Amino acid sequence: MIEGKFNSRTLANMNVALERVCEKAPHGDDHAVRKRIAKEIIRCASSGKTTLSDLTAAGQRALLKVAVASK
């Protein structure tokens, strides 16, 4: 799927960003929450922003959207 689209360093950064965001989220182990966060991280990486800080920030923004939507 996305393995061919990104290099190994970017994929590693994406995985770390996802884990960092989800480990601090109240429902970070919920599949739907992880999926929304992952989609935002993928979108960020697809736009060329592939640093760990950029990807983590994208995941955190997605988490805020999830929190707002659930209220």
C-alpha positions as CSV (number, residue, x, y, z in Angstrom):
1,M,0.0,0.0,0.0
2,I,2.0,3.0,1.2
3,E,5.3,1.2,1.5
4,G,6.1,1.9,-2.2
5,K,5.2,5.5,-1.9
6,F,7.5,6.5,0.9
7,N,11.1,5.7,1.8
8,S,12.0,3.7,4.8
9,R,13.0,6.8,6.9
10,T,9.7,8.5,6.2
11,L,7.7,5.3,7.0
12,A,9.6,5.0,10.3
13,N,8.8,8.6,11.2
14,M,5.2,8.1,10.3
15,N,5.0,5.1,12.6
16,V,6.7,6.9,15.5
17,A,4.4,9.9,15.0
18,L,1.3,7.7,15.1
19,E,2.5,6.0,18.3
20,R,3.4,9.2,20.0
21,V,0.1,10.8,19.3
22,C,-2.0,7.7,20.2
23,E,-0.2,6.8,23.4
24,K,-1.2,10.2,24.9
25,A,-4.8,10.1,23.6
26,P,-7.6,8.9,25.8
27,H,-8.9,6.6,23.1
28,G,-5.7,6.2,21.2
29,D,-6.1,2.4,21.1
30,D,-9.4,2.7,19.3
31,H,-9.1,1.7,15.7
32,A,-11.3,4.5,14.3
33,V,-9.2,7.1,16.2
34,R,-5.9,5.6,15.0
35,K,-7.2,5.5,11.4
36,R,-8.1,9.2,11.4
37,I,-4.8,10.1,12.9
38,A,-2.9,7.9,10.4
39,K,-4.8,9.4,7.4
40,E,-3.7,12.9,8.5
41,I,-0.1,11.7,8.9
42,I,-0.2,10.1,5.4
43,R,-1.6,13.3,4.0
44,C,1.2,15.3,5.6
45,A,3.9,13.0,4.3
46,S,2.3,13.0,0.8
47,S,2.6,16.8,0.8
48,G,6.4,16.5,1.3
49,K,6.5,17.2,5.0
50,T,8.2,14.1,6.3
51,T,10.1,15.2,9.5
52,L,9.1,13.6,12.7
53,S,8.0,16.9,14.1
54,D,5.8,17.7,11.1
55,L,4.2,14.3,11.1
56,T,3.6,14.4,14.8
57,A,2.0,17.8,14.6
58,A,-0.3,16.5,11.8
59,G,-1.3,13.7,14.0
60,Q,-2.0,16.0,16.9
61,R,-4.2,18.2,14.7
62,A,-6.1,15.2,13.7
63,L,-6.6,14.2,17.3
64,L,-8.0,17.6,18.1
65,K,-10.5,17.2,15.2
66,V,-11.5,13.8,16.6
67,A,-12.0,15.3,20.1
68,V,-14.1,18.2,18.7
69,A,-16.2,15.8,16.5
70,S,-17.0,13.6,19.5
71,K,-18.5,16.4,21.5
